[in-house]
């Protein structure tokens, strides 16, 4: 697909405890295998040889862990997502994407 000029879209929402309780050696083997299998794609991304985009979102598991650990009862993450994603206006009133 990449060789045909197709773009890569990654949609990502993780669970911070997805590998909790698993053997660390098996998790490491999984990660090594993923890196090896995606080596060509990663190289093309690194040198901007392909069009690519990553869309990240807070999964319910992520929100429950992160926002509750911050003392939040309501798991709505709106303001935090916009602040951490640098979508909010700066103190100067400039949008972050004007730089």
C-alpha positions in Angstrom: 0.0 0.0 0.0 2.7 2.5 1.0 4.6 1.8 -2.2 1.4 2.7 -4.2 1.4 6.2 -2.6 -1.3 5.4 -0.1 -1.5 7.5 3.1 -1.2 6.0 6.6 -3.8 6.8 9.2 -3.3 5.5 12.7 -6.1 5.8 15.2 -4.8 5.3 18.7 -6.6 5.0 22.1 -4.6 3.0 24.6 -5.3 1.3 27.9 -2.5 2.1 30.3 -3.0 -1.3 32.0 -3.4 -3.4 28.9 -0.3 -5.5 29.7 -0.7 -5.5 33.5 0.1 -8.9 35.0 1.6 -10.2 31.8 5.1 -11.6 31.6 7.4 -8.7 30.8 9.5 -10.9 28.4 6.4 -11.7 26.3 5.4 -8.0 26.2 8.9 -7.1 25.1 8.8 -9.9 22.4 5.5 -8.5 21.1 6.9 -4.9 20.9 10.1 -6.1 19.2 8.0 -8.0 16.7 5.8 -5.0 16.0 8.8 -2.8 15.5 10.5 -5.3 13.1 7.3 -5.8 11.1 6.8 -2.1 10.7 10.4 -1.1 10.1 9.8 -0.1 6.5 6.8 2.0 7.4 8.7 3.7 10.3 11.6 4.5 8.0 9.2 6.1 5.4 7.5 8.1 8.2 10.9 9.3 9.6 12.0 10.8 6.3 8.5 12.1 5.4 8.3 9.8 2.3 4.7 9.1 2.9 1.6 11.0 3.9 0.6 10.0 7.4 -1.5 11.1 10.3 -2.0 9.9 13.9 -5.3 10.5 15.6 -5.1 9.9 19.4 -8.0 9.7 21.7 -8.5 9.0 25.4 -9.9 5.6 25.9 -12.4 4.9 28.7 -9.7 2.9 30.5 -7.2 5.8 30.1 -9.7 8.4 31.4 -10.7 6.2 34.3 -7.1 5.8 35.4 -5.7 9.3 34.7 -8.6 11.5 35.6 -9.5 9.5 38.7 -5.9 9.6 39.9 -6.2 13.4 39.6 -9.2 13.3 41.9 -11.8 13.7 39.2 -15.2 12.1 39.6 -16.4 13.2 36.2 -14.4 11.4 33.5 -15.1 14.1 30.9 -11.7 15.1 29.7 -12.5 18.0 27.5 -10.5 20.9 28.9 -7.5 18.6 29.7 -7.4 17.2 26.2 -7.5 20.6 24.6 -4.9 22.0 27.0 -2.5 19.1 26.6 -3.1 18.8 22.9 -2.1 22.5 22.6 -5.4 23.4 20.9 -6.2 26.1 23.6 -5.2 29.8 23.0 -2.0 30.9 24.5 -2.0 33.5 27.2 -1.1 36.1 24.6 -4.3 35.2 22.8 -2.5 33.6 19.9 -3.6 30.2 18.7 -0.8 27.6 19.2 -0.7 26.7 15.5 0.3 30.3 14.5 4.0 29.6 15.2 
